[in-house]
Amino acid sequence: MDTSTSVTYDSSLQISQFILMGLPGIHEWQHWLSLPLTLLYLLALGANLLIIITIQHETVLHEPMYHLLGILAVVDIGLATTIMPKILAIFWFDAKAISLPMCFAQIYAIHCFFCIESGIFLCMAVDRYIAICRPLQYPSIVTKAFVFKATGFIVLKNGLLTIPVPILAAQRHYCSRNEIEHCLCSNLGVISLACDDITVNKFYQLMLAWVLVGSDMALVFSSYAVILHSVLRLNSAEAMSKALSTCSSHLILILFYTGIIVLSVTHLAEKKIPLIPVFLNVLHNVIPPALNPLACALRMQKLRLGFQRLLGLGQDVSK
Protein backbone atom coordinates (compact mmCIF):
# COMPACT_ATOMS: atom_id res chain seq x y z
CA MET A 1 0.00 0.00 0.00
CA ASP A 2 1.26 3.51 -0.81
CA THR A 3 1.59 5.33 2.51
CA SER A 4 3.00 8.55 1.02
CA THR A 5 -0.49 9.99 0.70
CA SER A 6 -1.22 9.41 4.35
CA VAL A 7 1.57 10.85 6.47
CA THR A 8 -0.81 11.54 9.34
CA TYR A 9 -3.77 9.38 10.26
CA ASP A 10 -7.02 11.17 10.82
CA SER A 11 -9.39 9.21 13.08
CA SER A 12 -12.25 10.15 10.75
CA LEU A 13 -10.63 7.99 8.08
CA GLN A 14 -10.54 4.94 10.34
CA ILE A 15 -12.68 2.16 8.88
CA SER A 16 -15.40 0.63 11.09
CA GLN A 17 -15.56 -2.90 9.69
CA PHE A 18 -13.72 -5.47 7.63
CA ILE A 19 -15.14 -7.42 4.71
CA LEU A 20 -14.22 -11.11 4.64
CA MET A 21 -14.17 -11.93 0.94
CA GLY A 22 -13.92 -15.70 1.40
CA LEU A 23 -11.61 -18.05 -0.46
CA PRO A 24 -9.53 -16.13 -3.03
CA GLY A 25 -10.09 -17.00 -6.66
CA ILE A 26 -13.27 -19.03 -6.14
CA HIS A 27 -15.72 -16.45 -4.72
CA GLU A 28 -18.39 -17.40 -7.27
CA TRP A 29 -18.65 -21.06 -6.26
CA GLN A 30 -17.16 -21.20 -2.77
CA HIS A 31 -20.65 -21.83 -1.33
CA TRP A 32 -20.41 -25.39 -2.65
CA LEU A 33 -17.68 -26.02 -0.09
CA SER A 34 -20.13 -25.29 2.71
CA LEU A 35 -21.47 -28.88 2.62
CA PRO A 36 -18.17 -30.69 3.38
CA LEU A 37 -17.16 -27.99 5.87
CA THR A 38 -20.54 -28.27 7.63
CA LEU A 39 -20.15 -32.04 7.84
CA LEU A 40 -16.64 -31.65 9.27
CA TYR A 41 -17.90 -29.12 11.82
CA LEU A 42 -20.81 -31.32 12.89
CA LEU A 43 -18.44 -34.29 13.12
CA ALA A 44 -16.06 -32.23 15.28
CA LEU A 45 -18.88 -31.13 17.61
CA GLY A 46 -20.57 -34.53 17.85
CA ALA A 47 -17.44 -36.64 18.24
CA ASN A 48 -15.79 -34.37 20.80
CA LEU A 49 -18.99 -34.09 22.82
CA LEU A 50 -19.19 -37.88 22.74
CA ILE A 51 -15.65 -38.08 24.13
CA ILE A 52 -16.44 -35.62 26.94
CA ILE A 53 -19.69 -37.37 27.91
CA THR A 54 -18.12 -40.85 27.72
CA ILE A 55 -15.19 -39.87 29.95
CA GLN A 56 -17.57 -38.32 32.48
CA HIS A 57 -19.94 -41.29 32.36
CA GLU A 58 -17.44 -44.16 32.61
CA THR A 59 -15.56 -44.28 35.94
CA VAL A 60 -12.89 -46.56 34.45
CA LEU A 61 -11.90 -43.65 32.19
CA HIS A 62 -11.27 -41.32 35.13
CA GLU A 63 -7.52 -41.48 34.53
CA PRO A 64 -5.06 -38.65 33.69
CA MET A 65 -4.63 -39.74 30.07
CA TYR A 66 -8.39 -39.60 29.45
CA HIS A 67 -8.76 -36.34 31.37
CA LEU A 68 -6.20 -34.80 29.00
CA LEU A 69 -8.15 -36.20 26.07
CA GLY A 70 -11.33 -34.62 27.45
CA ILE A 71 -9.58 -31.24 27.80
CA LEU A 72 -8.33 -31.55 24.22
CA ALA A 73 -11.93 -32.22 23.12
CA VAL A 74 -13.12 -29.01 24.83
CA VAL A 75 -10.33 -27.02 23.13
CA ASP A 76 -11.15 -28.59 19.75
CA ILE A 77 -14.81 -27.59 20.09
CA GLY A 78 -13.76 -24.05 20.97
CA LEU A 79 -11.32 -23.81 18.06
CA ALA A 80 -13.80 -25.08 15.47
CA THR A 81 -16.66 -22.94 16.85
CA THR A 82 -14.50 -19.82 16.75
CA ILE A 83 -14.38 -19.85 12.95
CA MET A 84 -17.00 -22.14 11.42
CA PRO A 85 -20.24 -20.22 12.14
CA LYS A 86 -18.83 -17.09 10.46
CA ILE A 87 -17.45 -19.06 7.50
CA LEU A 88 -20.81 -20.73 6.92
CA ALA A 89 -22.57 -17.36 7.26
CA ILE A 90 -20.32 -16.02 4.49
CA PHE A 91 -20.95 -19.00 2.23
CA TRP A 92 -24.71 -19.24 2.86
CA PHE A 93 -25.89 -15.68 3.47
CA ASP A 94 -23.06 -13.56 2.00
CA ALA A 95 -22.60 -12.09 5.51
CA LYS A 96 -19.09 -10.83 4.83
CA ALA A 97 -18.98 -7.81 7.15
CA ILE A 98 -17.38 -8.11 10.58
CA SER A 99 -16.78 -5.29 13.06
CA LEU A 100 -13.23 -4.49 14.15
CA PRO A 101 -13.79 -5.58 17.80
CA MET A 102 -15.31 -8.90 16.67
CA CYS A 103 -12.45 -9.45 14.24
CA PHE A 104 -9.81 -8.79 16.90
CA ALA A 105 -11.71 -11.06 19.32
CA GLN A 106 -11.64 -13.84 16.71
CA ILE A 107 -7.90 -13.32 16.20
CA TYR A 108 -7.37 -13.74 19.94
CA ALA A 109 -9.59 -16.82 20.23
CA ILE A 110 -7.92 -18.57 17.29
CA HIS A 111 -4.41 -17.94 18.63
CA CYS A 112 -5.38 -18.82 22.20
CA PHE A 113 -7.08 -22.14 21.38
CA PHE A 114 -4.35 -22.99 18.89
CA CYS A 115 -1.55 -22.50 21.45
CA ILE A 116 -3.50 -24.28 24.21
CA GLU A 117 -3.97 -27.26 21.88
CA SER A 118 -0.21 -27.33 21.30
CA GLY A 119 0.35 -27.34 25.07
CA ILE A 120 -2.14 -30.19 25.59
CA PHE A 121 -0.32 -32.25 22.96
CA LEU A 122 2.87 -31.69 24.96
CA CYS A 123 1.16 -32.83 28.17
CA MET A 124 -0.10 -35.97 26.42
CA ALA A 125 3.42 -36.72 25.17
CA VAL A 126 4.85 -36.26 28.68
CA ASP A 127 2.11 -38.52 30.07
CA ARG A 128 3.04 -41.29 27.63
CA TYR A 129 6.76 -40.78 28.25
CA ILE A 130 6.35 -41.26 32.01
CA ALA A 131 3.93 -44.18 31.56
CA ILE A 132 6.29 -46.10 29.27
CA CYS A 133 9.77 -45.00 30.38
CA ARG A 134 9.07 -44.51 34.11
CA PRO A 135 6.15 -46.88 34.80
CA LEU A 136 6.88 -47.33 38.50
CA GLN A 137 6.81 -43.58 39.14
CA TYR A 138 3.78 -42.93 36.91
CA PRO A 139 1.03 -43.25 39.59
CA SER A 140 2.83 -40.85 41.94
CA ILE A 141 3.78 -38.28 39.26
CA VAL A 142 0.82 -38.17 36.87
CA THR A 143 -2.14 -37.59 39.16
CA LYS A 144 -5.38 -35.65 38.83
CA ALA A 145 -3.69 -32.77 40.64
CA PHE A 146 -0.85 -32.87 38.10
CA VAL A 147 -3.32 -32.70 35.21
CA PHE A 148 -5.21 -29.84 36.87
CA LYS A 149 -2.03 -27.81 37.53
CA ALA A 150 -0.58 -28.49 34.06
CA THR A 151 -3.85 -27.49 32.36
CA GLY A 152 -4.12 -24.34 34.46
CA PHE A 153 -0.55 -23.39 33.59
CA ILE A 154 -1.10 -24.01 29.87
CA VAL A 155 -4.32 -21.97 29.78
CA LEU A 156 -2.79 -19.10 31.79
CA LYS A 157 0.47 -19.02 29.83
CA ASN A 158 -1.09 -19.15 26.38
CA GLY A 159 -4.01 -16.93 27.35
CA LEU A 160 -1.59 -14.19 28.44
CA LEU A 161 1.02 -14.61 25.69
CA THR A 162 -1.59 -14.35 22.92
CA ILE A 163 -3.13 -11.11 24.26
CA PRO A 164 -0.55 -8.88 22.46
CA VAL A 165 -1.59 -10.28 19.05
CA PRO A 166 -5.05 -8.61 18.88
CA ILE A 167 -3.86 -5.59 20.90
CA LEU A 168 -1.05 -4.88 18.43
CA ALA A 169 -3.47 -5.40 15.52
CA ALA A 170 -6.00 -3.00 17.11
CA GLN A 171 -3.31 -0.31 17.49
CA ARG A 172 -2.72 -0.17 13.75
CA HIS A 173 -4.48 2.44 11.58
CA TYR A 174 -6.90 1.06 8.98
CA CYS A 175 -7.71 4.02 6.76
CA SER A 176 -8.19 2.69 3.24
CA ARG A 177 -8.76 -0.92 2.23
CA ASN A 178 -10.98 -3.13 4.38
CA GLU A 179 -11.38 -6.23 2.20
CA ILE A 180 -9.62 -9.35 3.56
CA GLU A 181 -9.00 -12.15 1.08
CA HIS A 182 -9.92 -14.76 3.66
CA CYS A 183 -13.00 -16.25 5.31
CA LEU A 184 -11.74 -15.65 8.85
CA CYS A 185 -9.81 -12.90 10.62
CA SER A 186 -6.27 -14.05 10.04
CA ASN A 187 -3.85 -11.80 11.92
CA LEU A 188 -1.49 -11.46 8.95
CA GLY A 189 -4.41 -10.83 6.60
CA VAL A 190 -5.81 -8.09 8.85
CA ILE A 191 -2.57 -6.22 9.55
CA SER A 192 -1.66 -6.27 5.85
CA LEU A 193 -4.46 -3.70 5.43
CA ALA A 194 -2.88 -1.26 7.90
CA CYS A 195 -1.63 2.11 6.71
CA ASP A 196 1.27 2.23 9.16
CA ASP A 197 4.24 0.04 10.02
CA ILE A 198 3.48 -3.57 11.00
CA THR A 199 7.00 -4.82 11.72
CA VAL A 200 6.27 -5.36 15.43
CA ASN A 201 3.10 -7.31 14.59
CA LYS A 202 4.95 -9.62 12.19
CA PHE A 203 7.78 -10.15 14.65
CA TYR A 204 5.45 -11.11 17.50
CA GLN A 205 3.43 -13.39 15.22
CA LEU A 206 6.64 -15.13 14.15
CA MET A 207 7.84 -15.45 17.74
CA LEU A 208 4.52 -16.90 18.87
CA ALA A 209 4.40 -19.43 16.03
CA TRP A 210 7.97 -20.66 16.06
CA VAL A 211 9.12 -20.09 19.64
CA LEU A 212 5.99 -20.97 21.63
CA VAL A 213 4.30 -23.56 19.41
CA GLY A 214 7.61 -24.62 17.86
CA SER A 215 9.16 -25.38 21.25
CA ASP A 216 6.08 -27.41 22.23
CA MET A 217 6.31 -29.47 19.06
CA ALA A 218 10.08 -29.96 19.47
CA LEU A 219 9.53 -31.31 23.00
CA VAL A 220 6.67 -33.50 21.77
CA PHE A 221 8.81 -35.13 19.07
CA SER A 222 11.72 -35.48 21.51
CA SER A 223 9.44 -37.29 23.96
CA TYR A 224 8.19 -39.68 21.32
CA ALA A 225 11.75 -40.29 20.08
CA VAL A 226 12.77 -41.34 23.60
CA ILE A 227 9.61 -43.47 23.88
CA LEU A 228 10.36 -45.19 20.57
CA HIS A 229 13.93 -45.86 21.66
CA SER A 230 12.71 -47.38 24.93
CA VAL A 231 10.01 -49.45 23.21
CA LEU A 232 12.47 -50.95 20.74
CA ARG A 233 14.53 -52.21 23.69
CA LEU A 234 11.62 -54.15 25.17
CA ASN A 235 11.97 -57.93 25.04
CA SER A 236 8.23 -58.54 25.13
CA ALA A 237 6.47 -58.26 21.78
CA GLU A 238 3.14 -57.80 23.57
CA ALA A 239 4.46 -54.91 25.68
CA MET A 240 6.00 -53.32 22.58
CA SER A 241 2.72 -53.61 20.67
CA LYS A 242 0.72 -52.11 23.54
CA ALA A 243 3.12 -49.18 23.94
CA LEU A 244 3.16 -48.40 20.22
CA SER A 245 -0.63 -48.69 20.01
CA THR A 246 -1.05 -46.20 22.86
CA CYS A 247 1.27 -43.64 21.29
CA SER A 248 0.52 -44.06 17.59
CA SER A 249 -2.83 -42.23 17.61
CA HIS A 250 -1.29 -39.22 19.34
CA LEU A 251 1.68 -39.16 16.99
CA ILE A 252 -0.41 -39.44 13.82
CA LEU A 253 -2.54 -36.48 14.90
CA ILE A 254 0.50 -34.41 15.83
CA LEU A 255 2.26 -35.14 12.53
CA PHE A 256 -0.85 -34.13 10.56
CA TYR A 257 -1.36 -31.07 12.77
CA THR A 258 2.28 -29.98 12.39
CA GLY A 259 2.32 -30.48 8.62
CA ILE A 260 -0.71 -28.26 8.03
CA ILE A 261 0.67 -25.63 10.44
CA VAL A 262 3.96 -25.44 8.56
CA LEU A 263 2.23 -25.05 5.20
CA SER A 264 -0.31 -22.47 6.36
CA VAL A 265 1.98 -20.36 8.57
CA THR A 266 4.85 -20.13 6.10
CA HIS A 267 2.48 -19.41 3.16
CA LEU A 268 4.63 -21.45 0.82
CA ALA A 269 2.22 -21.18 -2.10
CA GLU A 270 0.81 -17.72 -1.48
CA LYS A 271 2.44 -15.93 -4.41
CA LYS A 272 1.37 -18.42 -7.05
CA ILE A 273 -1.90 -19.77 -5.69
CA PRO A 274 -3.33 -17.58 -2.87
CA LEU A 275 -6.18 -20.07 -2.35
CA ILE A 276 -3.90 -22.80 -0.99
CA PRO A 277 -2.57 -21.15 2.22
CA VAL A 278 -6.00 -19.66 2.98
CA PHE A 279 -7.77 -22.99 2.53
CA LEU A 280 -5.10 -24.81 4.59
CA ASN A 281 -5.53 -22.18 7.29
CA VAL A 282 -9.24 -23.03 7.45
CA LEU A 283 -8.62 -26.78 7.37
CA HIS A 284 -6.11 -26.79 10.22
CA ASN A 285 -8.79 -25.24 12.42
CA VAL A 286 -11.47 -27.81 11.59
CA ILE A 287 -9.87 -31.10 10.47
CA PRO A 288 -7.87 -31.90 13.65
CA PRO A 289 -10.96 -31.36 15.87
CA ALA A 290 -12.90 -33.72 13.60
CA LEU A 291 -10.19 -36.39 13.38
CA ASN A 292 -8.88 -36.38 16.96
CA PRO A 293 -11.82 -38.41 18.36
CA LEU A 294 -11.76 -40.89 15.47
CA ALA A 295 -8.05 -41.61 15.84
CA CYS A 296 -8.36 -41.98 19.61
CA ALA A 297 -11.40 -44.26 19.35
CA LEU A 298 -9.61 -46.52 16.89
CA ARG A 299 -6.50 -46.92 19.03
CA MET A 300 -7.81 -46.75 22.63
CA GLN A 301 -9.78 -49.85 23.54
CA LYS A 302 -11.21 -48.54 26.82
CA LEU A 303 -12.52 -45.43 25.11
CA ARG A 304 -13.94 -47.42 22.23
CA LEU A 305 -15.75 -49.73 24.63
CA GLY A 306 -16.97 -46.67 26.52
CA PHE A 307 -18.51 -45.32 23.30
CA GLN A 308 -20.21 -48.66 22.70
CA ARG A 309 -21.64 -48.79 26.20
CA LEU A 310 -22.86 -45.21 26.12
CA LEU A 311 -24.54 -45.77 22.76
CA GLY A 312 -25.94 -49.12 23.85
CA LEU A 313 -23.86 -51.06 21.34
CA GLY A 314 -21.62 -53.11 23.60
CA GLN A 315 -20.84 -54.52 26.99
CA ASP A 316 -19.67 -52.75 30.15
CA VAL A 317 -16.32 -51.06 29.57
CA SER A 318 -14.94 -52.47 32.81
CA LYS A 319 -15.45 -56.07 31.73
C-alpha positions, 0 to 999 in steps of 0.5 A, a space after each residue: 500500500 502507498 503510505 506517502 499519501 497518508 503521512 498523518 492518520 485522521 481518526 475520521 478515516 478509520 474504517 469501522 468494519 472489515 469485509 471477509 471476501 472468502 476463499 480467493 479466486 473461487 468467490 463465485 462457487 465457494 458456497 459449494 464447499 459449505 457442505 463438506 465444511 458443515 459435515 466436518 464441523 458437525 463431526 467435530 462437535 458430535 465426536 468431541 462431545 461424545 468423548 467428553 460425555 463418555 469420559 464423564 460417564 465411565 468411571 474406568 476412564 477417570 484417569 489422567 490420560 483420558 482427562 487430558 483427552 477430554 480437555 483436548 476435546 473441549 479445546 477442539 470444540 472451541 477452536 472449530 466454533 470460533 471460525 466455522 459459524 462465520 465461515 458458513 454465514 459467508 458461504 450461505 448468506 453472503 454475511 461478509 462484514 465483521 466489526 473491528 472488535 469482533 475481528 480482533 476477538 476472533 484473532 485472539 480466540 484462534 491464537 489462544 485455542 491454537 496455542 493451548 492445543 499445542 500445550 495439551 499435545 505436549 502434556 499428552 506426550 509427557 504422560 506417555 513418556 512417564 507411563 512407558 519410560 518410568 512406569 513405577 513412578 507414573 502413579 505418583 507423578 501423573 495424578 489428577 492434581 498434576 493434570 489440573 495444575 498443568 492445564 491451568 498453567 497451559 491456559 494461563 500461559 497461552 491466554 496471556 502470551 496471545 493477548 498482544 496479538 489482537 492488541 497490536 493489531 488493534 493499534 494499527 491504523 486502517 484508513 483505506 482498504 478493508 477487504 480481507 482475502 480470507 474467510 476468517 480474521 487471520 492476523 497477517 491478513 488483517 494487519 496487511 491492510 494497515 496504513 502504518 508500520 506492522 514490523 512489530 506485529 509480524 515479529 510477535 506473530 513469528 515469535 509466537 508461532 515458532 518459539 511458543 508452538 515450535 518449542 512445544 512441538 520440538 519437546 513432543 517429538 523429543 518425547 516420542 523419540 525417547 519413547 520409541 527408543 525405549 520401546 524398541 529395547 523391550 523384550 516382550 512383543 506384547 508390551 512393545 505392541 501395547 506401547 506403540 498402540 497407545 502412542 501411535 494415535 497421538 503421533 499421527 494427529 500431531 504429525 498431521 497437525 504440524 504439517 498443516 501448520 507449517 504449510 499455512 503459517 509459512 504461506 509457501 504457495 501464497 504468491 502463485 496460488 493464494 487459495 492454498 494457504 487460505 484454505 489450509 488455514 481453514 482446514 487446520 482449524 477444523 480437520 484436527 478437531 474432527 479427526 482427533 476423536 476418530 483416531 483416539 477411538 480406533 486406538 484406545 480400547 477402553 474409550 472405544 468400549 466406553 462409546 459402545 456402552 454409552 450408545 448401547 452397542 456393547 458390553 460394560 467397559 470395565 469387563 
